[in-house]
Amino acid sequence: MAAAATPAIRALVSARIAHTVHSYDHDPRAGTFGAEAADVLGARLGVEAGQIFKTLVLELSTGALAVAVLPVSVTLSLKAAAAALGAPKAAMAERTRAERGTGYVLGGISPLGQRKRHPTVVDVSALDWDQVFCSAGRRGLEVALAPADLVRLTGAVTAAVTA
């Protein structure tokens, strides 16, 4: 029941959203966290990489933080993300600012249960799946949920934000 301790899991439980938590032993030597999750979930559950989503924290040209959620297997288009979020430009947020703004550590940043709700865009490809996987708020902890629930709980817009 340790998984219930993350703010992301508490947010899902509080909102009564159906979800499944999947844990794995995180390898601190892993190159990228999303690729590690894709490898483990793919091998263990047969999940396709396009179904596993990463959470990236952006800094908009307005100075505000924002969040982009997209498949781990693709690259973010900062221009498309900025446009979807109604800003002229966006850049990747600096690590410390991303961690402070979300309440999570890099590699475990969840789009759910963040310290403060930030404008969020979920890549439209999420809607192609019955369920998607995203960080549950800790390295080595993923949550599966319906994409519509992810969009609703984060207050996100959906748009094509991949390069």
C-alpha positions in Angstrom: 0.0 0.0 0.0 3.1 2.3 -0.1 2.0 3.3 -3.6 -1.0 5.1 -2.1 1.4 7.5 -0.4 2.1 9.5 -3.6 0.0 12.6 -4.3 -0.8 11.2 -7.8 -2.3 8.1 -6.4 -4.2 10.1 -3.7 -5.6 12.3 -6.5 -6.8 9.3 -8.4 -8.4 7.7 -5.4 -10.0 11.0 -4.3 -11.5 11.5 -7.7 -12.7 7.9 -7.8 -10.9 7.2 -11.0 -10.3 3.6 -12.0 -6.5 2.9 -12.2 -3.9 0.3 -11.8 -0.5 0.9 -10.2 2.5 -0.9 -11.6 5.9 -0.9 -9.8 9.3 -2.0 -10.9 12.8 -1.8 -9.5 14.2 1.5 -10.8 17.8 1.3 -12.0 19.6 4.5 -11.0 22.0 3.9 -14.0 19.1 4.0 -16.5 19.7 6.6 -19.2 16.2 7.9 -19.6 13.3 7.2 -17.2 10.6 6.9 -19.8 12.7 4.4 -21.8 13.2 2.4 -18.7 9.5 2.3 -17.9 8.7 1.4 -21.6 11.3 -1.5 -21.4 9.9 -2.9 -18.2 6.2 -2.5 -18.9 6.7 -3.8 -22.5 8.4 -6.9 -21.3 6.2 -7.5 -18.3 2.8 -6.5 -19.6 3.2 -6.4 -23.4 2.5 -2.6 -23.4 3.5 -0.7 -26.5 5.8 2.2 -26.2 3.2 4.6 -27.6 1.0 3.8 -24.7 3.5 4.9 -22.1 3.6 8.6 -21.5 6.3 10.9 -20.1 5.7 14.2 -18.3 7.8 17.2 -19.3 7.7 20.5 -17.4 7.9 23.6 -19.6 8.5 27.2 -18.9 6.3 29.4 -21.1 7.4 32.7 -22.4 5.1 34.3 -19.9 7.3 32.8 -17.1 4.6 30.3 -16.0 5.3 26.6 -15.7 3.3 24.2 -17.9 3.2 20.5 -18.4 3.3 18.4 -21.6 2.4 14.7 -21.5 3.4 12.6 -24.6 4.6 9.1 -25.5 8.0 8.2 -24.3 8.9 7.1 -27.8 8.6 10.5 -29.4 10.1 14.0 -29.1 8.2 17.1 -27.9 7.7 20.0 -30.3 8.1 23.0 -28.1 6.5 25.2 -30.7 3.4 23.0 -30.9 3.2 22.7 -27.1 3.4 26.5 -26.7 0.7 27.0 -29.3 -1.6 24.5 -27.6 -1.1 26.2 -24.3 -1.7 29.7 -25.8 1.9 31.0 -25.4 4.2 32.4 -28.0 7.1 30.2 -26.9 8.1 27.4 -24.5 11.3 26.0 -23.3 12.2 23.0 -21.0 12.0 24.1 -17.4 15.2 24.0 -15.4 15.3 20.9 -13.2 15.1 22.7 -9.8 12.1 24.8 -11.0 10.3 21.7 -12.4 10.8 19.8 -9.1 9.7 22.7 -6.9 6.8 23.5 -9.1 5.4 20.0 -9.2 6.5 18.5 -5.9 8.1 15.6 -7.6 11.7 14.6 -8.5 12.9 14.4 -12.1 12.2 10.9 -13.4 9.1 10.6 -11.2 7.2 13.7 -12.2 3.5 12.8 -12.6 1.0 14.9 -14.4 -1.4 14.1 -11.5 -1.4 15.4 -8.0 1.2 18.2 -8.6 1.8 20.7 -5.9 0.0 23.3 -8.0 -2.1 22.7 -11.1 -0.2 23.9 -14.2 -1.6 24.4 -17.7 -1.3 21.0 -19.3 -1.4 19.5 -22.8 -1.7 15.8 -23.4 -0.7 14.6 -26.9 -3.8 13.7 -28.9 -2.4 10.2 -29.5 -3.4 9.3 -26.0 -7.0 9.2 -27.2 -6.1 6.2 -29.4 -5.7 3.9 -26.4 -8.2 2.4 -23.9 -5.6 3.1 -21.2 -2.3 4.9 -21.0 0.5 4.7 -18.5 2.2 7.7 -16.8 4.3 8.2 -13.7 2.6 7.7 -10.4 4.9 10.2 -8.7 7.9 8.1 -8.0 10.7 6.6 -10.0 9.8 3.0 -10.7 6.0 3.6 -10.2 3.6 3.9 -13.1 -0.2 4.2 -13.2 -2.5 3.0 -15.9 -5.8 4.9 -16.5 -8.2 5.9 -19.2 -6.9 8.8 -21.3 -10.1 10.7 -20.8 -9.6 10.5 -17.0 -6.0 11.8 -17.4 -7.3 14.8 -19.4 -10.1 15.5 -17.0 -8.1 15.2 -13.8 -5.3 17.4 -15.1 -7.6 19.9 -16.8 -5.6 19.4 -19.9 -6.1 20.3 -23.5 -5.3 17.7 -26.2 -3.2 18.6 -29.2 -0.6 17.1 -31.5 2.6 18.1 -29.7 5.2 15.7 -31.1 8.0 16.7 -33.4 
